[in-house]
Amino acid sequence: MSTLVQQAAEIHNNGSDTGGQPQIPENVELYQPYEGNQITLPEKAQCLAVKAFLKMCDIPFHIMLRSNAEQMSPSGAVPFIKAGADIVSEFDPIVEYVSKKGLSLSEELSGGQKSEMKAYMALSINRLYLAEMYLSWNVKETADQKTKQRYGSPYPWPLSLILPYLKQREAISYLKAHNSWQDFLPDQVYDEVNLCCKALSDKLGGEQYFFLDRPTELDALVYGHLKTLQMMEAEDKRLADMVNKYPTLVHFCDRIRDRYFIERERSR
């Protein structure tokens, strides 16, 4: 990830003088797997977070659905964007890339507020994303009956069996590297999600957004994960109920969806 950030910085520093004005190419493409039965829970959340961020930045983009989007990505993870000759993958490097081009949703925050925002972003990744990885790949029934089938569905046999096996091994190694999450019991994971939701709800309070009168990068990231968990009601009602028991978070997700997804689509 750090390599991509460095590349983004070099792209900015080696470019022409922008005069402080954003120089985002007009032909931005966002690559991701097909929706429905070909995208896993963690991938869906990450893709939705990046879409929300680009919309909040008012950066037009075209969604490019590819069965092999993960293999096309420079980091091996989705989503990734292609902006002119630049290719950047994953949420944090994309945010950094856009910032180096002159656009930042959190520019108005003080140094202390930026540190606090990053702490809440880390909380979201270290709880919600890890929980999504765990429940998708580390719960045997879910992994065998749902996640592996989704992940392997675009590929012919025997790749449809081999690639999900390799991805599961990679996911469990990731969980192991983060405080041995692979050894957690499911109830412990649900407790972690609940604690994260409570912390986010307490931070949001009665405000529309977490820091300003408009969204920051934190709002995009949190929306991507919480909205995805809400949409998992048919597969894991407990996760959806955990988000829905916090009215502030429900209203937050509805507000982001209405303003940046429904209204924007209607205005086109």
C-alpha positions as CSV (number, residue, x, y, z in Angstrom):
1,M,0.0,0.0,0.0
2,S,2.8,2.4,0.9
3,T,4.4,1.8,-2.5
4,L,1.2,3.0,-4.2
5,V,1.0,6.1,-2.1
6,Q,4.6,6.9,-3.0
7,Q,3.8,6.4,-6.7
8,A,0.9,8.7,-6.4
9,A,3.1,11.3,-4.8
10,E,5.7,11.0,-7.6
11,I,2.9,11.3,-10.2
12,H,1.9,14.6,-8.6
13,N,5.4,15.9,-8.1
14,N,6.5,15.1,-11.6
15,G,3.4,16.6,-13.2
16,S,3.0,20.1,-14.6
17,D,2.2,23.1,-12.4
18,T,-1.4,22.9,-11.4
19,G,-1.6,26.3,-9.7
20,G,-3.2,24.5,-6.7
21,Q,-6.1,23.4,-8.9
22,P,-7.3,19.8,-9.0
23,Q,-6.0,17.9,-12.0
24,I,-8.0,14.7,-11.9
25,P,-8.4,13.2,-15.4
26,E,-11.9,13.3,-16.8
27,N,-11.9,9.7,-17.8
28,V,-11.8,8.0,-14.4
29,E,-12.7,4.3,-14.4
30,L,-13.4,2.2,-11.3
31,Y,-12.7,-1.5,-11.7
32,Q,-14.5,-4.0,-9.5
33,P,-16.0,-7.6,-9.7
34,Y,-19.5,-8.1,-10.9
35,E,-22.2,-7.5,-8.3
36,G,-24.5,-10.2,-7.0
37,N,-23.0,-13.7,-6.7
38,Q,-19.5,-12.8,-7.8
39,I,-18.5,-10.3,-5.1
40,T,-17.5,-11.2,-1.5
41,L,-18.6,-9.2,1.6
42,P,-15.2,-7.4,2.2
43,E,-14.9,-6.6,-1.5
44,K,-18.4,-5.1,-1.7
45,A,-17.8,-2.9,1.3
46,Q,-14.5,-1.6,-0.1
47,C,-16.0,-0.9,-3.5
48,L,-18.9,1.0,-2.0
49,A,-16.6,3.1,0.2
50,V,-14.5,4.1,-2.8
51,K,-17.7,4.9,-4.8
52,A,-19.0,7.1,-2.0
53,F,-15.6,8.9,-1.7
54,L,-15.4,9.7,-5.4
55,K,-19.0,10.9,-5.4
56,M,-18.3,13.1,-2.3
57,C,-15.3,14.6,-4.2
58,D,-17.6,15.2,-7.2
59,I,-15.3,13.1,-9.4
60,P,-17.3,11.6,-12.3
61,F,-16.3,7.9,-12.9
62,H,-17.4,4.9,-14.9
63,I,-17.8,1.5,-13.3
64,M,-15.9,-1.2,-15.1
65,L,-17.1,-4.7,-14.1
66,R,-14.5,-7.4,-14.6
67,S,-14.5,-11.0,-13.5
68,N,-10.7,-10.8,-13.0
69,A,-10.6,-7.3,-11.5
70,E,-8.6,-8.6,-8.5
71,Q,-5.9,-10.0,-10.9
72,M,-5.8,-6.7,-12.8
73,S,-5.3,-4.7,-9.6
74,P,-1.7,-3.5,-8.9
75,S,-2.1,-4.6,-5.3
76,G,-4.2,-7.6,-5.9
77,A,-7.2,-6.0,-4.2
78,V,-10.3,-4.3,-5.4
79,P,-11.4,-1.8,-6.3
80,F,-8.9,0.1,-8.3
81,I,-9.2,3.2,-10.4
82,K,-7.6,4.1,-13.7
83,A,-7.3,7.9,-14.1
84,G,-5.5,8.6,-17.4
85,A,-2.2,6.7,-17.2
86,D,-2.5,6.3,-13.4
87,I,-3.7,3.1,-11.7
88,V,-4.3,3.1,-8.0
89,S,-6.0,0.5,-5.8
90,E,-7.7,0.4,-2.4
91,F,-9.3,3.1,-0.3
92,D,-6.4,4.7,1.4
93,P,-4.1,5.0,-1.6
94,I,-7.0,6.3,-3.8
95,V,-7.7,9.0,-1.1
96,E,-4.0,9.9,-1.0
97,Y,-3.8,10.0,-4.8
98,V,-6.8,12.4,-5.0
99,S,-5.3,14.5,-2.3
100,K,-2.0,14.8,-4.1
101,K,-4.0,16.0,-7.1
102,G,-5.4,18.8,-5.0
103,L,-8.7,17.5,-3.7
104,S,-9.2,16.7,0.0
105,L,-12.5,16.3,1.9
106,S,-10.7,16.9,5.2
107,E,-8.6,19.9,4.3
108,E,-10.5,22.2,6.7
109,L,-9.8,20.0,9.8
110,S,-7.3,21.0,12.3
111,G,-4.3,18.8,13.0
112,G,-5.9,17.3,16.1
113,Q,-9.1,16.6,14.2
114,K,-7.2,14.9,11.4
115,S,-5.5,12.7,13.9
116,E,-8.9,11.9,15.4
117,M,-10.4,11.2,12.0
118,K,-7.6,8.8,11.2
119,A,-8.1,7.0,14.5
120,Y,-11.8,6.4,13.7
121,M,-10.8,5.2,10.2
122,A,-8.4,2.7,11.8
123,L,-11.1,1.6,14.2
124,S,-13.4,1.0,11.3
125,I,-10.9,-1.0,9.4
126,N,-9.6,-2.9,12.4
127,R,-13.2,-3.9,13.4
128,L,-15.6,-3.9,10.5
129,Y,-13.2,-5.0,7.7
130,L,-11.7,-7.7,9.9
131,A,-15.2,-8.9,10.8
132,E,-16.1,-9.1,7.2
133,M,-13.0,-11.1,6.4
134,Y,-13.6,-13.4,9.3
135,L,-17.3,-14.1,8.7
136,S,-16.7,-14.6,4.9
137,W,-13.6,-16.8,5.1
138,N,-13.1,-18.1,8.6
139,V,-16.6,-19.4,9.3
140,K,-16.5,-22.9,7.6
141,E,-20.2,-23.1,6.7
142,T,-20.3,-19.6,5.2
143,A,-16.9,-20.0,3.4
144,D,-17.8,-23.4,1.9
145,Q,-21.4,-22.6,0.9
146,K,-21.2,-19.0,-0.1
147,T,-17.9,-17.2,-0.2
148,K,-15.9,-19.8,-2.1
149,Q,-18.7,-20.2,-4.6
150,R,-18.9,-16.5,-5.2
151,Y,-15.2,-16.0,-5.5
152,G,-14.7,-19.0,-7.8
153,S,-17.8,-18.5,-10.0
154,P,-16.1,-16.5,-12.7
155,Y,-13.4,-19.1,-13.3
156,P,-13.5,-22.5,-15.1
157,W,-12.6,-25.7,-13.3
158,P,-10.1,-26.3,-11.7
159,L,-9.4,-22.6,-11.1
160,S,-12.9,-22.3,-9.5
161,L,-11.6,-24.6,-6.8
162,I,-8.0,-23.6,-6.5
163,L,-8.3,-19.8,-6.4
164,P,-10.9,-19.8,-3.6
165,Y,-8.6,-22.1,-1.6
166,L,-5.7,-19.8,-2.1
167,K,-7.8,-16.7,-1.3
168,Q,-9.1,-18.3,1.9
169,R,-5.5,-19.1,3.0
170,E,-4.5,-15.5,2.3
171,A,-7.5,-14.2,4.3
172,I,-6.8,-16.4,7.3
173,S,-3.1,-15.3,7.3
174,Y,-4.4,-11.7,7.3
175,L,-6.6,-12.4,10.3
176,K,-3.8,-14.1,12.0
177,A,-1.5,-11.1,11.6
178,H,-4.2,-8.9,13.2
179,N,-4.3,-10.0,16.8
180,S,-5.0,-13.6,15.8
181,W,-8.6,-12.9,14.7
182,Q,-8.7,-16.3,13.1
183,D,-9.0,-17.8,16.6
184,F,-11.9,-15.6,17.7
185,L,-15.3,-17.2,18.3
186,P,-18.2,-15.8,16.1
187,D,-19.7,-14.1,19.2
188,Q,-16.4,-12.3,19.9
189,V,-16.5,-11.0,16.3
190,Y,-20.1,-9.8,16.7
191,D,-19.1,-8.1,19.9
192,E,-16.3,-6.3,18.1
193,V,-18.7,-5.0,15.4
194,N,-21.1,-3.9,18.1
195,L,-18.4,-2.0,20.0
196,C,-17.3,-0.3,16.7
197,C,-20.9,0.7,15.9
198,K,-21.4,2.1,19.4
199,A,-18.2,4.2,19.1
200,L,-19.2,5.5,15.7
201,S,-22.7,6.3,16.9
202,D,-21.4,8.1,20.0
203,K,-19.0,10.1,17.8
204,L,-21.7,11.1,15.3
205,G,-24.2,12.0,18.0
206,G,-26.8,14.4,16.6
207,E,-24.7,15.6,13.8
208,Q,-25.2,14.8,10.1
209,Y,-21.6,14.0,9.5
210,F,-18.6,13.1,11.7
211,F,-16.6,16.3,11.7
212,L,-17.9,19.0,9.3
213,D,-21.2,20.1,7.9
214,R,-20.3,17.9,4.9
215,P,-18.7,14.5,4.7
216,T,-15.0,13.6,5.1
217,E,-13.1,10.5,4.1
218,L,-14.3,8.9,7.3
219,D,-17.9,9.3,6.3
220,A,-17.2,7.5,3.0
221,L,-15.4,4.7,4.6
222,V,-17.9,4.1,7.3
223,Y,-20.8,4.3,4.9
224,G,-19.3,1.7,2.6
225,H,-19.0,-0.8,5.5
226,L,-22.2,-0.1,7.4
227,K,-24.4,0.0,4.3
228,T,-22.9,-3.3,3.1
229,L,-23.6,-4.9,6.5
230,Q,-27.2,-3.6,6.4
231,M,-27.6,-5.2,2.9
232,M,-26.5,-8.5,4.3
233,E,-29.8,-9.0,6.2
234,A,-30.8,-12.1,4.1
235,E,-27.4,-13.8,4.8
236,D,-26.5,-12.6,8.3
237,K,-29.4,-10.9,10.0
238,R,-27.4,-10.5,13.1
239,L,-25.0,-8.2,11.4
240,A,-27.7,-6.1,9.9
241,D,-29.6,-5.9,13.2
242,M,-26.4,-4.7,14.9
243,V,-26.2,-1.7,12.7
244,N,-29.9,-1.0,12.6
245,K,-30.2,-0.8,16.4
246,Y,-28.3,2.5,16.3
247,P,-30.7,5.1,14.8
248,T,-27.9,7.6,14.3
249,L,-26.1,5.2,12.0
250,V,-29.3,4.2,10.1
251,H,-30.1,7.9,9.5
252,F,-26.5,8.5,8.5
253,C,-26.5,5.7,5.9
254,D,-29.9,6.8,4.5
255,R,-28.6,10.4,4.3
256,I,-25.4,9.4,2.3
257,R,-27.4,7.1,0.1
258,D,-30.1,9.7,-0.7
259,R,-27.7,12.6,-1.3
260,Y,-24.8,10.9,-3.1
261,F,-26.4,7.9,-4.9
262,I,-30.1,8.5,-5.4
263,E,-30.2,12.3,-6.0
264,R,-27.0,12.2,-8.1
265,E,-28.4,9.5,-10.3
266,R,-31.7,11.4,-10.8
267,S,-29.9,14.6,-11.7
268,R,-28.0,13.0,-14.6
